[in-house]
C-alpha cells in the first residue's frame, strides 16, 4: 500500500455509487451478456474488445472535468465522506498522476 494506492481505493469507494447510476454502466462481461437480450438490437452481432493501455492514454484533464461535473450534479455522494468537492478533485488528480495501473501483475 502506497499512498496513491490507498487514495485510489478511497476514491473508488466514493465514486462507485455514482457509476452505478450511469445509464450505460457495465460492470463486467457477465453483466454485458445479461444486458444484451433486453436490448432492442439483441439480434445484432455483439463484440467485445480488450483495450490495450487504455488508462495511460486517457486525457487526465478531460477525465477530471467530467468527473467533477458528474459529482457536482450528485453532491450527496460526498455527504458522508467529510470532504469537499475541491478536496476530492485534488485527491483524484494526485491518484491519476502518481498511480500505476496494472493488469495480471503487469505495469
N, CA, C and O atoms as CSV, one atom per row, in Angstrom:
chain,resi,resn,atom,element,x,y,z
A,1,UNK,N,N,0.597,-1.184,0.000
A,1,UNK,CA,C,0.000,0.000,0.000
A,1,UNK,C,C,0.667,1.322,0.000
A,1,UNK,O,O,0.981,1.873,1.055
A,2,UNK,N,N,0.890,1.844,-1.177
A,2,UNK,CA,C,1.389,3.200,-1.282
A,2,UNK,C,C,0.270,4.190,-0.983
A,2,UNK,O,O,-0.901,3.814,-0.924
A,3,UNK,N,N,0.631,5.448,-0.798
A,3,UNK,CA,C,-0.361,6.485,-0.556
A,3,UNK,C,C,-1.313,6.601,-1.746
A,3,UNK,O,O,-2.523,6.736,-1.562
A,4,UNK,N,N,-0.775,6.548,-2.959
A,4,UNK,CA,C,-1.609,6.637,-4.156
A,4,UNK,C,C,-2.576,5.452,-4.236
A,4,UNK,O,O,-3.725,5.614,-4.644
A,5,UNK,N,N,-2.112,4.270,-3.848
A,5,UNK,CA,C,-2.977,3.095,-3.876
A,5,UNK,C,C,-4.123,3.229,-2.873
A,5,UNK,O,O,-5.276,2.936,-3.191
A,6,UNK,N,N,-3.795,3.672,-1.671
A,6,UNK,CA,C,-4.840,3.847,-0.647
A,6,UNK,C,C,-5.813,4.951,-1.047
A,6,UNK,O,O,-7.021,4.821,-0.844
A,7,UNK,N,N,-5.291,6.036,-1.614
A,7,UNK,CA,C,-6.158,7.126,-2.073
A,7,UNK,C,C,-7.060,6.644,-3.204
A,7,UNK,O,O,-8.231,7.017,-3.263
A,8,UNK,N,N,-6.527,5.824,-4.097
A,8,UNK,CA,C,-7.318,5.281,-5.191
A,8,UNK,C,C,-8.437,4.385,-4.699
A,8,UNK,O,O,-9.546,4.425,-5.230
A,9,UNK,N,N,-8.156,3.580,-3.691
A,9,UNK,CA,C,-9.204,2.712,-3.121
A,9,UNK,C,C,-10.290,3.553,-2.459
A,9,UNK,O,O,-11.477,3.243,-2.571
A,10,UNK,N,N,-9.882,4.617,-1.771
A,10,UNK,CA,C,-10.866,5.508,-1.156
A,10,UNK,C,C,-11.724,6.173,-2.228
A,10,UNK,O,O,-12.947,6.231,-2.101
A,11,UNK,N,N,-11.079,6.678,-3.290
A,11,UNK,CA,C,-11.828,7.296,-4.386
A,11,UNK,C,C,-12.821,6.313,-4.989
A,11,UNK,O,O,-13.958,6.674,-5.294
A,12,UNK,N,N,-12.390,5.087,-5.157
A,12,UNK,CA,C,-13.284,4.067,-5.691
A,12,UNK,C,C,-14.517,3.913,-4.811
A,12,UNK,O,O,-15.633,3.804,-5.317
A,13,UNK,N,N,-14.320,3.904,-3.506
A,13,UNK,CA,C,-15.461,3.741,-2.599
A,13,UNK,C,C,-16.419,4.932,-2.665
A,13,UNK,O,O,-17.625,4.769,-2.480
A,14,UNK,N,N,-15.889,6.120,-2.926
A,14,UNK,CA,C,-16.722,7.317,-3.032
A,14,UNK,C,C,-17.424,7.378,-4.395
A,14,UNK,O,O,-18.598,7.737,-4.478
A,15,UNK,N,N,-16.697,7.025,-5.458
A,15,UNK,CA,C,-17.228,7.187,-6.810
A,15,UNK,C,C,-18.056,6.000,-7.303
A,15,UNK,O,O,-18.861,6.156,-8.221
A,16,UNK,N,N,-17.874,4.826,-6.716
A,16,UNK,CA,C,-18.590,3.636,-7.174
A,16,UNK,C,C,-20.115,3.823,-7.184
A,16,UNK,O,O,-20.764,3.428,-8.153
A,17,UNK,N,N,-20.704,4.413,-6.133
A,17,UNK,CA,C,-22.157,4.628,-6.186
A,17,UNK,C,C,-22.582,5.500,-7.376
A,17,UNK,O,O,-23.674,5.322,-7.915
A,18,UNK,N,N,-21.734,6.425,-7.776
A,18,UNK,CA,C,-22.029,7.249,-8.951
A,18,UNK,C,C,-22.042,6.408,-10.219
A,18,UNK,O,O,-22.911,6.580,-11.074
A,19,UNK,N,N,-21.091,5.511,-10.339
A,19,UNK,CA,C,-21.018,4.660,-11.528
A,19,UNK,C,C,-22.283,3.824,-11.684
A,19,UNK,O,O,-22.766,3.613,-12.797
A,20,UNK,N,N,-22.810,3.355,-10.567
A,20,UNK,CA,C,-24.000,2.516,-10.630
A,20,UNK,C,C,-25.219,3.284,-11.114
A,20,UNK,O,O,-26.199,2.678,-11.548
A,21,UNK,N,N,-25.171,4.602,-11.046
A,21,UNK,CA,C,-26.273,5.451,-11.530
A,21,UNK,C,C,-26.182,5.757,-13.013
A,21,UNK,O,O,-27.154,6.217,-13.612
A,22,UNK,N,N,-25.033,5.511,-13.609
A,22,UNK,CA,C,-24.840,5.847,-15.014
A,22,UNK,C,C,-25.732,4.969,-15.891
A,22,UNK,O,O,-25.878,3.774,-15.634
A,23,UNK,N,N,-26.327,5.563,-16.921
A,23,UNK,CA,C,-27.263,4.789,-17.754
A,23,UNK,C,C,-26.606,3.677,-18.564
A,23,UNK,O,O,-27.284,2.731,-18.965
A,24,UNK,N,N,-25.317,3.768,-18.812
A,24,UNK,CA,C,-24.655,2.772,-19.662
A,24,UNK,C,C,-23.528,2.058,-18.945
A,24,UNK,O,O,-22.559,1.636,-19.575
A,25,UNK,N,N,-23.641,1.921,-17.666
A,25,UNK,CA,C,-22.601,1.268,-16.874
A,25,UNK,C,C,-22.679,-0.245,-17.038
A,25,UNK,O,O,-23.737,-0.844,-16.848
A,26,UNK,N,N,-21.556,-0.855,-17.389
A,26,UNK,CA,C,-21.456,-2.305,-17.483
A,26,UNK,C,C,-20.291,-2.713,-16.599
A,26,UNK,O,O,-19.148,-2.328,-16.843
A,27,UNK,N,N,-20.588,-3.490,-15.577
A,27,UNK,CA,C,-19.573,-3.847,-14.588
A,27,UNK,C,C,-18.530,-4.806,-15.131
A,27,UNK,O,O,-17.336,-4.649,-14.873
A,28,UNK,N,N,-18.983,-5.802,-15.886
A,28,UNK,CA,C,-18.065,-6.821,-16.375
A,28,UNK,C,C,-18.696,-7.545,-17.562
A,28,UNK,O,O,-19.799,-7.198,-17.986
A,29,UNK,N,N,-18.009,-8.539,-18.095
A,29,UNK,CA,C,-18.506,-9.272,-19.267
A,29,UNK,C,C,-19.841,-9.947,-19.002
A,29,UNK,O,O,-20.710,-9.975,-19.873
A,30,UNK,N,N,-20.006,-10.487,-17.812
A,30,UNK,CA,C,-21.253,-11.169,-17.479
A,30,UNK,C,C,-22.437,-10.204,-17.519
A,30,UNK,O,O,-23.481,-10.527,-18.087
A,31,UNK,N,N,-22.281,-9.028,-16.923
A,31,UNK,CA,C,-23.394,-8.082,-16.921
A,31,UNK,C,C,-23.668,-7.557,-18.337
A,31,UNK,O,O,-24.807,-7.221,-18.661
A,32,UNK,N,N,-22.639,-7.485,-19.172
A,32,UNK,CA,C,-22.847,-7.087,-20.568
A,32,UNK,C,C,-23.666,-8.140,-21.301
A,32,UNK,O,O,-24.582,-7.808,-22.053
A,33,UNK,N,N,-23.334,-9.415,-21.080
A,33,UNK,CA,C,-24.089,-10.513,-21.711
A,33,UNK,C,C,-25.539,-10.504,-21.262
A,33,UNK,O,O,-26.442,-10.734,-22.066
A,34,UNK,N,N,-25.767,-10.241,-19.988
A,34,UNK,CA,C,-27.131,-10.231,-19.455
A,34,UNK,C,C,-27.940,-9.061,-20.002
A,34,UNK,O,O,-29.159,-9.165,-20.135
A,35,UNK,N,N,-27.286,-7.958,-20.317
A,35,UNK,CA,C,-27.991,-6.779,-20.813
A,35,UNK,C,C,-28.392,-6.914,-22.279
A,35,UNK,O,O,-29.365,-6.292,-22.707
A,36,UNK,N,N,-27.678,-7.695,-23.040
A,36,UNK,CA,C,-27.925,-7.786,-24.475
A,36,UNK,C,C,-29.318,-8.324,-24.818
A,36,UNK,O,O,-29.968,-7.726,-25.675
A,37,UNK,N,N,-29.823,-9.400,-24.219
A,37,UNK,CA,C,-31.133,-9.904,-24.633
A,37,UNK,C,C,-32.264,-8.885,-24.486
A,37,UNK,O,O,-33.234,-8.937,-25.243
A,38,UNK,N,N,-32.161,-7.970,-23.536
A,38,UNK,CA,C,-33.224,-6.998,-23.340
A,38,UNK,C,C,-33.038,-5.756,-24.206
A,38,UNK,O,O,-33.882,-4.860,-24.199
A,39,UNK,N,N,-31.964,-5.703,-24.932
A,39,UNK,CA,C,-31.675,-4.546,-25.776
A,39,UNK,C,C,-32.399,-4.696,-27.116
A,39,UNK,O,O,-32.482,-5.801,-27.654
A,40,UNK,N,N,-32.922,-3.595,-27.655
A,40,UNK,CA,C,-33.630,-3.678,-28.940
A,40,UNK,C,C,-32.778,-4.216,-30.086
A,40,UNK,O,O,-33.314,-4.723,-31.072
A,41,UNK,N,N,-31.483,-4.112,-29.968
A,41,UNK,CA,C,-30.594,-4.617,-31.022
A,41,UNK,C,C,-30.062,-6.006,-30.697
A,41,UNK,O,O,-28.967,-6.368,-31.127
A,42,UNK,N,N,-30.827,-6.781,-29.944
A,42,UNK,CA,C,-30.332,-8.078,-29.483
A,42,UNK,C,C,-30.067,-9.055,-30.619
A,42,UNK,O,O,-29.397,-10.065,-30.404
A,43,UNK,N,N,-30.566,-8.794,-31.809
A,43,UNK,CA,C,-30.278,-9.682,-32.935
A,43,UNK,C,C,-28.967,-9.305,-33.620
A,43,UNK,O,O,-28.503,-10.017,-34.510
A,44,UNK,N,N,-28.383,-8.210,-33.214
A,44,UNK,CA,C,-27.122,-7.764,-33.816
A,44,UNK,C,C,-25.960,-8.593,-33.275
A,44,UNK,O,O,-26.084,-9.259,-32.247
A,45,UNK,N,N,-24.857,-8.546,-33.965
A,45,UNK,CA,C,-23.647,-9.215,-33.513
A,45,UNK,C,C,-23.052,-8.422,-32.356
A,45,UNK,O,O,-22.926,-7.200,-32.425
A,46,UNK,N,N,-22.694,-9.125,-31.305
A,46,UNK,CA,C,-22.115,-8.474,-30.132
A,46,UNK,C,C,-20.622,-8.713,-30.135
A,46,UNK,O,O,-20.160,-9.844,-30.283
A,47,UNK,N,N,-19.871,-7.634,-29.968
A,47,UNK,CA,C,-18.419,-7.747,-29.965
A,47,UNK,C,C,-17.873,-7.164,-28.675
A,47,UNK,O,O,-18.419,-6.204,-28.133
A,48,UNK,N,N,-16.814,-7.741,-28.199
A,48,UNK,CA,C,-16.119,-7.229,-27.023
A,48,UNK,C,C,-14.668,-7.002,-27.401
A,48,UNK,O,O,-14.050,-7.832,-28.068
A,49,UNK,N,N,-14.130,-5.871,-26.970
A,49,UNK,CA,C,-12.752,-5.550,-27.298
A,49,UNK,C,C,-11.959,-5.367,-26.023
A,49,UNK,O,O,-12.468,-4.833,-25.037
A,50,UNK,N,N,-10.735,-5.801,-26.040
A,50,UNK,CA,C,-9.827,-5.582,-24.928
A,50,UNK,C,C,-8.944,-4.397,-25.313
A,50,UNK,O,O,-8.199,-4.455,-26.292
A,51,UNK,N,N,-9.038,-3.352,-24.550
A,51,UNK,CA,C,-8.295,-2.141,-24.867
A,51,UNK,C,C,-6.920,-2.208,-24.215
A,51,UNK,O,O,-6.809,-2.408,-23.005
A,52,UNK,N,N,-5.891,-2.041,-25.007
A,52,UNK,CA,C,-4.518,-2.061,-24.509
A,52,UNK,C,C,-4.122,-0.628,-24.130
A,52,UNK,O,O,-4.324,0.316,-24.894
A,53,UNK,N,N,-3.563,-0.499,-22.950
A,53,UNK,CA,C,-3.084,0.800,-22.478
A,53,UNK,C,C,-4.171,1.869,-22.447
A,53,UNK,O,O,-3.903,3.033,-22.746
A,54,UNK,N,N,-5.393,1.486,-22.089
A,54,UNK,CA,C,-6.478,2.448,-22.073
A,54,UNK,C,C,-6.262,3.529,-21.032
A,54,UNK,O,O,-6.343,4.713,-21.362
A,55,UNK,N,N,-5.991,3.165,-19.786
A,55,UNK,CA,C,-5.888,4.160,-18.723
A,55,UNK,C,C,-4.747,5.145,-18.923
A,55,UNK,O,O,-4.949,6.342,-18.719
A,56,UNK,N,N,-3.560,4.700,-19.312
A,56,UNK,CA,C,-2.491,5.680,-19.521
A,56,UNK,C,C,-2.787,6.658,-20.653
A,56,UNK,O,O,-2.211,7.745,-20.695
A,57,UNK,N,N,-3.678,6.287,-21.571
A,57,UNK,CA,C,-3.955,7.170,-22.701
A,57,UNK,C,C,-5.140,8.101,-22.456
A,57,UNK,O,O,-5.445,8.935,-23.307
A,58,UNK,N,N,-5.809,7.978,-21.322
A,58,UNK,CA,C,-6.928,8.856,-21.004
A,58,UNK,C,C,-6.383,10.250,-20.688
A,58,UNK,O,O,-5.459,10.393,-19.886
A,59,UNK,N,N,-6.954,11.268,-21.317
A,59,UNK,CA,C,-6.561,12.647,-21.056
A,59,UNK,C,C,-7.024,13.007,-19.642
A,59,UNK,O,O,-8.225,13.100,-19.386
A,60,UNK,N,N,-6.082,13.209,-18.734
A,60,UNK,CA,C,-6.424,13.448,-17.334
A,60,UNK,C,C,-7.260,14.700,-17.134
A,60,UNK,O,O,-8.185,14.704,-16.322
A,61,UNK,N,N,-6.946,15.757,-17.863
A,61,UNK,CA,C,-7.711,16.996,-17.699
A,61,UNK,C,C,-9.171,16.806,-18.093
A,61,UNK,O,O,-10.071,17.299,-17.413
A,62,UNK,N,N,-9.403,16.099,-19.180
A,62,UNK,CA,C,-10.774,15.821,-19.627
A,62,UNK,C,C,-11.484,14.932,-18.612
A,62,UNK,O,O,-12.642,15.171,-18.271
A,63,UNK,N,N,-10.784,13.903,-18.130
A,63,UNK,CA,C,-11.379,12.989,-17.146
A,63,UNK,C,C,-11.729,13.728,-15.859
A,63,UNK,O,O,-12.807,13.522,-15.302
A,64,UNK,N,N,-10.834,14.583,-15.383
A,64,UNK,CA,C,-11.077,15.326,-14.141
A,64,UNK,C,C,-12.285,16.237,-14.307
A,64,UNK,O,O,-13.137,16.298,-13.421
A,65,UNK,N,N,-12.373,16.949,-15.434
A,65,UNK,CA,C,-13.521,17.837,-15.661
A,65,UNK,C,C,-14.827,17.053,-15.728
A,65,UNK,O,O,-15.845,17.489,-15.190
A,66,UNK,N,N,-14.800,15.898,-16.389
A,66,UNK,CA,C,-16.014,15.083,-16.497
A,66,UNK,C,C,-16.446,14.562,-15.130
A,66,UNK,O,O,-17.626,14.620,-14.786
A,67,UNK,N,N,-15.500,14.057,-14.355
A,67,UNK,CA,C,-15.821,13.536,-13.023
A,67,UNK,C,C,-16.303,14.653,-12.115
A,67,UNK,O,O,-17.245,14.463,-11.345
A,68,UNK,N,N,-15.672,15.813,-12.194
A,68,UNK,CA,C,-16.090,16.951,-11.382
A,68,UNK,C,C,-17.520,17.369,-11.717
A,68,UNK,O,O,-18.298,17.689,-10.818
A,69,UNK,N,N,-17.867,17.368,-12.989
A,69,UNK,CA,C,-19.225,17.731,-13.409
A,69,UNK,C,C,-20.253,16.729,-12.878
A,69,UNK,O,O,-21.314,17.121,-12.392
A,70,UNK,N,N,-19.937,15.450,-12.973
A,70,UNK,CA,C,-20.882,14.424,-12.501
A,70,UNK,C,C,-21.036,14.491,-10.989
A,70,UNK,O,O,-22.153,14.391,-10.482
A,71,UNK,N,N,-19.935,14.660,-10.258
A,71,UNK,CA,C,-20.042,14.790,-8.793
A,71,UNK,C,C,-20.823,16.053,-8.453
A,71,UNK,O,O,-21.652,16.048,-7.543
A,72,UNK,N,N,-20.558,17.144,-9.187
A,72,UNK,CA,C,-21.267,18.397,-8.943
A,72,UNK,C,C,-22.771,18.258,-9.054
A,72,UNK,O,O,-23.515,18.957,-8.367
A,73,UNK,N,N,-23.223,17.355,-9.919
A,73,UNK,CA,C,-24.653,17.098,-10.081
A,73,UNK,C,C,-25.181,16.093,-9.056
A,73,UNK,O,O,-26.390,15.883,-8.960
A,74,UNK,N,N,-24.287,15.477,-8.296
A,74,UNK,CA,C,-24.656,14.436,-7.330
A,74,UNK,C,C,-23.897,14.639,-6.022
A,74,UNK,O,O,-23.302,13.699,-5.493
A,75,UNK,N,N,-23.917,15.856,-5.506
A,75,UNK,CA,C,-23.122,16.207,-4.325
A,75,UNK,C,C,-23.446,15.359,-3.093
A,75,UNK,O,O,-22.631,15.268,-2.175
A,76,UNK,N,N,-24.605,14.749,-3.067
A,76,UNK,CA,C,-24.978,13.944,-1.896
A,76,UNK,C,C,-24.031,12.772,-1.671
A,76,UNK,O,O,-23.965,12.244,-0.561
A,77,UNK,N,N,-23.292,12.352,-2.707
A,77,UNK,CA,C,-22.355,11.236,-2.509
A,77,UNK,C,C,-21.199,11.627,-1.602
A,77,UNK,O,O,-20.521,10.759,-1.051
A,78,UNK,N,N,-20.967,12.932,-1.442
A,78,UNK,CA,C,-19.865,13.383,-0.592
A,78,UNK,C,C,-20.289,13.643,0.850
A,78,UNK,O,O,-19.438,13.902,1.701
A,79,UNK,N,N,-21.578,13.580,1.138
A,79,UNK,CA,C,-22.074,13.930,2.469
A,79,UNK,C,C,-21.392,13.165,3.586
A,79,UNK,O,O,-21.026,13.758,4.601
A,80,UNK,N,N,-21.218,11.891,3.427
A,80,UNK,CA,C,-20.626,11.066,4.487
A,80,UNK,C,C,-19.098,11.004,4.419
A,80,UNK,O,O,-18.463,10.446,5.314
A,81,UNK,N,N,-18.511,11.567,3.380
A,81,UNK,CA,C,-17.064,11.452,3.209
A,81,UNK,C,C,-16.281,12.433,4.080
A,81,UNK,O,O,-15.135,12.166,4.441
A,82,UNK,N,N,-16.892,13.559,4.417
A,82,UNK,CA,C,-16.180,14.584,5.170
A,82,UNK,C,C,-15.272,15.430,4.296
A,82,UNK,O,O,-14.495,16.232,4.815
A,83,UNK,N,N,-15.352,15.269,2.978
A,83,UNK,CA,C,-14.511,16.003,2.048
A,83,UNK,C,C,-15.363,16.899,1.159
A,83,UNK,O,O,-16.522,16.596,0.873
A,84,UNK,N,N,-14.764,18.015,0.726
A,84,UNK,CA,C,-15.429,18.897,-0.222
A,84,UNK,C,C,-15.142,18.410,-1.635
A,84,UNK,O,O,-14.276,17.562,-1.849
A,85,UNK,N,N,-15.873,18.951,-2.586
A,85,UNK,CA,C,-15.634,18.605,-3.983
A,85,UNK,C,C,-14.203,18.974,-4.380
A,85,UNK,O,O,-13.536,18.205,-5.072
A,86,UNK,N,N,-13.733,20.132,-3.952
A,86,UNK,CA,C,-12.368,20.553,-4.269
A,86,UNK,C,C,-11.325,19.588,-3.732
A,86,UNK,O,O,-10.344,19.286,-4.412
A,87,UNK,N,N,-11.531,19.106,-2.519
A,87,UNK,CA,C,-10.584,18.156,-1.925
A,87,UNK,C,C,-10.591,16.829,-2.676
A,87,UNK,O,O,-9.538,16.235,-2.908
A,88,UNK,N,N,-11.776,16.369,-3.055
A,88,UNK,CA,C,-11.878,15.113,-3.805
A,88,UNK,C,C,-11.175,15.259,-5.148
A,88,UNK,O,O,-10.517,14.326,-5.609
A,89,UNK,N,N,-11.308,16.420,-5.779
A,89,UNK,CA,C,-10.653,16.630,-7.064
A,89,UNK,C,C,-9.127,16.644,-6.918
A,89,UNK,O,O,-8.415,16.144,-7.789
A,90,UNK,N,N,-8.628,17.214,-5.823
A,90,UNK,CA,C,-7.176,17.178,-5.578
A,90,UNK,C,C,-6.684,15.744,-5.402
A,90,UNK,O,O,-5.634,15.373,-5.927
A,91,UNK,N,N,-7.444,14.942,-4.663
A,91,UNK,CA,C,-7.082,13.533,-4.464
A,91,UNK,C,C,-7.121,12.788,-5.796
A,91,UNK,O,O,-6.235,11.984,-6.087
A,92,UNK,N,N,-8.146,13.054,-6.604
A,92,UNK,CA,C,-8.253,12.422,-7.919
A,92,UNK,C,C,-7.048,12.769,-8.788
A,92,UNK,O,O,-6.464,11.883,-9.412
A,93,UNK,N,N,-6.672,14.032,-8.835
A,93,UNK,CA,C,-5.514,14.445,-9.636
A,93,UNK,C,C,-4.240,13.771,-9.125
A,93,UNK,O,O,-3.395,13.347,-9.914
A,94,UNK,N,N,-4.111,13.676,-7.814
A,94,UNK,CA,C,-2.950,13.000,-7.232
A,94,UNK,C,C,-2.888,11.549,-7.692
A,94,UNK,O,O,-1.838,11.077,-8.128
A,95,UNK,N,N,-4.005,10.845,-7.595
A,95,UNK,CA,C,-4.037,9.429,-7.977
A,95,UNK,C,C,-3.743,9.264,-9.466
A,95,UNK,O,O,-2.978,8.381,-9.857
A,96,UNK,N,N,-4.345,10.107,-10.291
A,96,UNK,CA,C,-4.137,9.978,-11.738
A,96,UNK,C,C,-2.695,10.236,-12.156
A,96,UNK,O,O,-2.230,9.685,-13.154
A,97,UNK,N,N,-1.990,11.063,-11.408
A,97,UNK,CA,C,-0.615,11.386,-11.793
A,97,UNK,C,C,0.441,10.572,-11.047
A,97,UNK,O,O,1.615,10.599,-11.418
A,98,UNK,N,N,0.038,9.848,-9.998
A,98,UNK,CA,C,1.026,9.121,-9.193
A,98,UNK,C,C,0.842,7.607,-9.189
A,98,UNK,O,O,1.761,6.878,-8.813
A,99,UNK,N,N,-0.309,7.129,-9.592
A,99,UNK,CA,C,-0.589,5.694,-9.524
A,99,UNK,C,C,-0.224,5.018,-10.842
A,99,UNK,O,O,-0.288,5.628,-11.909
A,100,UNK,N,N,0.157,3.758,-10.745
A,100,UNK,CA,C,0.421,2.939,-11.908
A,100,UNK,C,C,-0.667,1.887,-11.977
A,100,UNK,O,O,-0.995,1.251,-10.976
A,101,UNK,N,N,-1.221,1.708,-13.160
A,101,UNK,CA,C,-2.251,0.710,-13.349
A,101,UNK,C,C,-1.611,-0.550,-13.895
A,101,UNK,O,O,-0.726,-0.492,-14.749
A,102,UNK,N,N,-2.060,-1.679,-13.399
A,102,UNK,CA,C,-1.519,-2.941,-13.870
A,102,UNK,C,C,-2.631,-3.937,-14.105
A,102,UNK,O,O,-3.703,-3.857,-13.505
A,103,UNK,N,N,-2.357,-4.877,-14.990
A,103,UNK,CA,C,-3.286,-5.969,-15.270
A,103,UNK,C,C,-2.482,-7.246,-15.319
A,103,UNK,O,O,-1.470,-7.336,-16.013
A,104,UNK,N,N,-2.945,-8.232,-14.573
A,104,UNK,CA,C,-2.255,-9.515,-14.487
A,104,UNK,C,C,-0.790,-9.300,-14.082
A,104,UNK,O,O,0.128,-9.889,-14.653
A,105,UNK,N,N,-0.608,-8.444,-13.084
A,105,UNK,CA,C,0.704,-8.144,-12.492
A,105,UNK,C,C,1.676,-7.530,-13.493
A,105,UNK,O,O,2.891,-7.642,-13.329
A,106,UNK,N,N,1.144,-6.877,-14.535
A,106,UNK,CA,C,1.974,-6.173,-15.491
A,106,UNK,C,C,1.692,-4.685,-15.339
A,106,UNK,O,O,0.542,-4.283,-15.160
A,107,UNK,N,N,2.743,-3.866,-15.409
A,107,UNK,CA,C,2.571,-2.406,-15.337
A,107,UNK,C,C,2.854,-1.792,-16.676
A,107,UNK,O,O,2.766,-0.574,-16.828
